[in-house]
């Protein structure tokens, strides 16, 4: 489930994508408040994949599954658009995820560098 202010979007299809955007001079901070997907060593079953740009071909920030909050709870983009690609198979059902997002001035971002990109 994705939450924007008072709105909640429930993604129920087996594969869905959603793009979040801001002003072109801003970047985004995604804050995860809940994350519980099926655990798999390669995140091949159920996963949330976050891209730094308009679509799933943009630079991949990371692919996440299991119960650990992505980025320790916060994921920062370097672009003004983040694309979330969610995939679920039919084998195991978990609670899903909830997140909020906000726009920030990139010069004030305290991003951490990680193996999968800027987190």
N, C-alpha and C positions, 0 to 999 in steps of 0.2 A: 504494500500500500504506500502510495506517495502522498504526502500532505503538503498543500500550499495554502498557507494562512488557515482559513476555516474549511477549505475544500479537501476532500480525500478522494484519491483515484485508486480503484482496486483493479489490478492487472490480473486477469484470470486466464488469459490465453496461454498456450504452451510456449509461445515466444512473442515478446512484445518489446517495442522500443519507444522511448520517450525522450524528447529533447527539451532541456531547460535553457533559457537564454536570458541575457541581461543586455545592458547598453554595450556597444562595441568597445568602450574604454574601460570596462569592468571585467573582473573575473568572478568565479563563483566559489562559494564555500558550501559544501554539502555536509550536513550534520546528521549522523545516524542516531536515532533514539531507540531503535529496535532492529535486530537482524538475526533471523533464524531460518536458514535454508538447509536442505539436505547436505550432509557432510560427504565429501568425496575427495580423495587425494589430489586429483587433477581438476576439481570443480567441473567434472564432465556431466553430472546429472542435473542438478538445479544450481543456477548461478546468476549473479548480477555482474555485468561487465560495464565499466564506466570508461567513456572515451572523451578526450579533450577536443571537442569540435562537433561538427554538424551530424555525423553519422558513424556507424560502426567501422568505417574504414579510417577514421581519424585516429590519432595516436591513442593507444590504449593506456589508461592510467592503471587499471587493474581488473582482475576477475576474482570475485569473492563468493564463498559459500561457507557452510557451517554456521557457527554461532558467534564468531568474533566480529565485532564492529569493524567495518572497512576503515582502514587508516587510523585505527584506534578510536574511531568515532567521528573523525572529520577528514574530508577529502577536499583538496583545493585544486582548482583548474588553473591553467595559464591562459585559457581562451575564454571568450564571453559566452560560449555555448558548451554544455555538457550533454552527451547522449548516453542514456542508460539503456542497456539491452538486458532484458530479463528472460531467462529460459528455465522452464520446469518440465521434467518428464512426469510420467504418470505413476511412478513407483512409490514415492514417499511424499507425504504432505506435511509441511511445517508452517509456522506462523507467518513467515514472510519478512517484510522489512518496512520500516517507517523512517522517513527522513524529512528534514526541512532544508531549505537553501536560502542563501542571501547573496547579494552582489557586494563586491568589495573593490576598493582601489587596489590594483595589483602591486603598487609600490608599498602598500602597507600590509601586504600578505606575508605571514611568517610561515612559508611553506617548508616542509621537510622533504629532503631528497631521499628517494627509495629505489629499490632495484627495478620496480615497474614504472618509474617515472616520478613526477613531482606529486607527492602526497600531502 
